[in-house]
Amino acid sequence: MENLDFALQVLVLGFLVVIVTLFGLFGLLILFNRIFYHPTVASPEKKDTGEKKPVQQDDSLEGNRRVIAAIQAAVYQYMQTEQAHAFTGPLNIAIQPTGGQVGSSWKLMGRKELLESSLELETTRRKKKHENI
């Protein structure tokens, strides 16, 4: 019984030391914040009027219209066959121009890898759905 009493005393004292130390550090942070923080005058923010700008279409997309139509048809067909993803509205694919910047190739590579991995996952899911386990 003596060991249990001693253990409880150590537990309570240790907990109190930790809590008091944390409150002390919090107070120190508040003190330094009041001493060293000098708010700057913020410029007035732009107010959003709720108007959305339409996506500008690039002339290089003219040749890809058939591909876009095929993608839209595939997505629409998939959403209609899967009852969990039933969709009743119009389907739009908005393509934003890349601008032809040299540094944007990593974005395209990342998107391509994401698309390939999602296709692999989808084929795996479809195989599992058709197999009898």
C-alpha positions in Angstrom: 0.0 0.0 0.0 2.9 2.3 0.6 4.1 1.9 -3.0 0.6 2.8 -4.3 0.5 6.0 -2.2 3.9 7.0 -3.3 3.1 6.3 -7.0 -0.1 8.4 -6.8 1.8 11.3 -5.1 4.5 11.2 -7.9 1.8 11.0 -10.5 -0.1 14.1 -9.1 3.1 16.1 -8.6 4.4 15.3 -12.0 1.1 16.2 -13.6 1.0 19.5 -11.8 4.6 20.3 -12.7 3.8 19.7 -16.4 0.6 21.8 -16.3 2.2 24.7 -14.5 5.2 24.6 -16.9 2.8 24.7 -19.9 0.8 27.6 -18.5 4.1 29.4 -17.8 5.2 29.0 -21.4 1.8 30.1 -22.7 2.0 33.2 -20.6 5.5 33.8 -22.0 4.2 33.5 -25.5 1.4 36.0 -24.8 4.0 38.4 -23.3 6.3 38.2 -26.3 3.4 38.6 -28.6 2.4 41.8 -27.0 5.9 43.1 -26.9 7.2 42.2 -30.4 4.0 42.1 -32.5 3.3 45.3 -34.4 0.2 45.0 -36.7 0.6 46.5 -40.1 -2.1 48.4 -41.9 -3.7 45.9 -44.2 -4.7 47.0 -47.7 -8.4 46.7 -48.4 -9.3 43.3 -49.8 -11.0 42.9 -53.1 -14.6 42.1 -52.6 -15.9 39.2 -54.6 -19.0 40.2 -56.5 -20.0 36.6 -57.2 -19.3 37.0 -60.9 -17.3 34.1 -62.4 -15.2 34.6 -65.4 -15.7 32.0 -68.2 -12.8 29.8 -69.0 -10.9 31.0 -72.0 -10.6 28.4 -74.7 -7.3 27.9 -76.4 -7.1 27.5 -80.2 -5.0 24.4 -79.8 -8.0 22.6 -78.3 -9.8 22.5 -81.6 -8.3 19.2 -82.5 -9.1 17.7 -79.1 -12.9 18.2 -79.3 -13.4 14.6 -80.3 -11.3 13.4 -77.4 -13.3 15.7 -75.0 -16.6 14.4 -76.4 -15.4 10.8 -75.9 -14.4 11.5 -72.3 -17.7 13.2 -71.6 -19.6 10.3 -73.0 -17.6 7.8 -71.0 -18.0 9.7 -67.8 -21.7 10.2 -68.4 -22.2 6.5 -69.2 -20.3 5.4 -66.1 -22.3 7.7 -63.9 -25.6 6.4 -65.3 -24.6 2.7 -64.8 -23.4 3.2 -61.3 -26.4 4.0 -59.2 -24.3 5.5 -56.4 -23.1 8.2 -58.9 -26.4 8.9 -60.7 -26.1 12.3 -62.3 -29.0 14.2 -63.9 -27.5 17.5 -65.0 -25.4 18.6 -67.9 -21.8 17.4 -68.0 -19.0 19.9 -68.8 -15.2 19.5 -68.9 -13.4 22.8 -68.5 -9.9 22.7 -69.8 -7.7 25.6 -68.8 -4.8 26.5 -71.1 -1.3 25.6 -69.7 0.3 28.7 -71.2 3.1 26.8 -72.7 5.5 27.5 -69.8 8.6 25.4 -69.5 8.1 24.9 -65.7 4.6 23.4 -66.1 5.7 20.1 -67.4 5.9 18.6 -63.9 2.2 19.4 -63.5 1.4 17.5 -66.7 3.6 14.5 -65.6 1.9 14.4 -62.2 -1.6 14.5 -63.7 -0.6 11.8 -66.1 0.7 9.6 -63.3 -2.5 10.2 -61.2 -4.7 9.3 -64.2 -2.7 6.1 -64.8 -2.9 5.0 -61.2 -6.6 5.7 -61.0 -7.1 3.6 -64.2 -5.1 0.8 -62.6 -7.3 1.0 -59.5 -10.4 1.0 -61.6 -9.4 -2.1 -63.6 -8.5 -3.9 -60.3 -11.9 -2.9 -58.9 -13.7 -4.2 -62.0 -11.8 -7.5 -61.9 -12.7 -8.0 -58.3 -16.4 -7.3 -59.0 -16.6 -9.9 -61.7 -14.7 -12.6 -59.8 -16.5 -15.1 -57.6 -14.9 -15.1 -54.2 
